[in-house]
Each structure stands twice: as structure tokens, then as C-alpha cells.
Amino acid sequence: MASEQVLGLDITRVVKAKPGAVYDAFTRPDDMKKWWGPEGMTCPRCEVDARPGGAYATIMEAPDGTQRHVRGTFTDVEPGRKVAYTWAW
């Protein structure tokens, strides 16, 4: 009998910014659109429901028009302090 395997990735990064500003960058669609995605891509769509169990959905668009859809669910949210979420292409 095969067991279900859950994959995870924890990323921690130190950013020279106040925690509230980083929190806003991950939870406010207009802020996320400014930086979401690799260099050279834009984010024409960003929807965020920043609460445990809430979802987000984004589209990253390359200069040639190719789009990459990313979505996920917020698993842990502490306003102004912490954001944890799943990621799916």
C-alpha cells in the first residue's frame, strides 16, 4: 500500500523592511502586482483573501504574452507579522 507523501518548502529571507510593509506586499493585490514574478514579467491579475483558509490567485505574464497561473491557500496569517501559504501552478 502506497502512502501519501506531502512535499513542502520553507523559505526564510531577511528583508530590510518593517514587518508590516512585508506583510502588505504579500496580502494587498496592488502591492503584489508591483513585484510578483521573475524579473521582466508583469502581474496583470492578483486576487487575495488573506485569512487562514482564504485563497490567492495570480497571473504572471512574460513579455511575449506567455502566462503562468499561480494559486494557493493561506495556511497561517498574523496581520502585520506573518504569512504562510501553499503554491500551485
C-alpha positions in Angstrom: 0.0 0.0 0.0 1.5 3.4 -1.0 1.5 6.2 1.5 0.6 9.7 0.6 3.6 12.0 0.5 3.4 15.6 1.3 6.1 17.9 -0.1 7.0 21.2 1.5 9.4 24.0 1.1 10.1 26.6 3.8 11.8 29.8 2.6 13.1 32.3 5.1 14.6 35.6 4.0 15.7 38.7 5.9 14.4 41.8 4.2 15.4 45.4 5.2 11.8 46.5 5.7 9.3 46.7 8.6 7.3 43.5 9.1 4.1 45.4 8.3 5.4 46.5 4.9 6.4 42.9 4.0 3.0 41.7 5.1 1.3 44.2 2.9 3.5 43.2 0.0 2.1 39.7 0.3 -1.5 40.5 1.1 -2.5 43.6 -0.9 -3.1 42.9 -4.6 -1.9 46.3 -5.8 1.3 45.8 -3.8 1.8 42.2 -5.0 1.4 43.3 -8.6 4.5 45.5 -8.3 6.9 42.7 -7.5 5.2 39.3 -8.1 7.1 37.1 -10.5 10.6 36.9 -12.0 12.3 40.0 -13.5 10.8 41.0 -16.8 7.3 39.6 -16.0 4.2 41.5 -15.0 1.3 40.5 -12.8 -1.9 41.6 -14.6 -4.2 39.6 -12.2 -3.9 39.3 -8.5 -6.7 38.3 -6.1 -6.1 37.9 -2.4 -8.2 36.7 0.5 -5.6 36.9 3.3 -7.0 34.8 6.1 -6.4 31.2 7.2 -8.2 29.1 4.6 -8.5 32.1 2.2 -7.1 31.8 -1.3 -5.0 33.9 -3.7 -4.7 33.7 -7.5 -2.2 35.4 -9.7 -1.2 35.5 -13.3 2.4 36.2 -14.3 2.9 37.4 -17.9 6.1 37.3 -19.9 6.9 40.0 -22.5 5.9 37.5 -25.2 2.4 37.2 -23.7 3.0 33.7 -22.2 1.1 33.5 -18.9 1.8 31.4 -15.8 -1.1 31.0 -13.3 -0.3 30.6 -9.6 -2.8 29.9 -6.9 -2.8 28.8 -3.3 -4.4 28.9 0.1 -3.3 30.9 3.1 -2.4 28.4 5.9 -1.3 30.9 8.6 -1.8 34.6 8.8 -0.9 37.0 11.6 -1.8 40.5 10.4 1.3 42.7 10.1 3.6 39.8 11.1 3.4 36.5 9.2 2.0 35.0 6.0 2.2 31.3 5.1 0.6 29.8 2.1 0.5 26.9 -0.4 1.6 27.2 -4.0 0.3 25.5 -7.1 0.9 26.1 -10.8 
